[in-house]
């Protein structure tokens, strides 16, 4: 059986209650701390103040460029369905 490469980056599309709760839980896990996973995210409704607060809560980078978001090893869709499929 071949070994899977490690996850180095996770992107969250949607940083509301679900997205930020998942991000905080993952960020606090012992595995995430040891492996240096980069947590990126995007939310179309966020103001500059919201972005700052998300970073205070553990988001490493707020990114608007979809190509950078989609280049992550793991993408978590945590926005309303209408936004996820847009």
Steps between C-alpha positions, in 0.01 A plus 500: 500500500637842408529770761292814450688832492439721804245779491687831498216742431126516561264751339163594644235641267265667746620628836175525690398292800574163340820598319659681793397228745666234284807718452541562872458130581754398236744772602489381862565135411847372592556374147444842341744667737778251427456490124488874429178489299409835343134594542362723225149627455255714313155639569337740252304675776803588715594859577861598583405477869363147447824397329706633790282314752530176300878534510487561875302175533756295307467562127849530351401675179183654360524445125268629227683333210308181418803335340694530827206369700449203268872412507469381862543135589155500663205730422212531745174641364328660796300775331134486403440273200429793268845643569679164483372427150556851362 
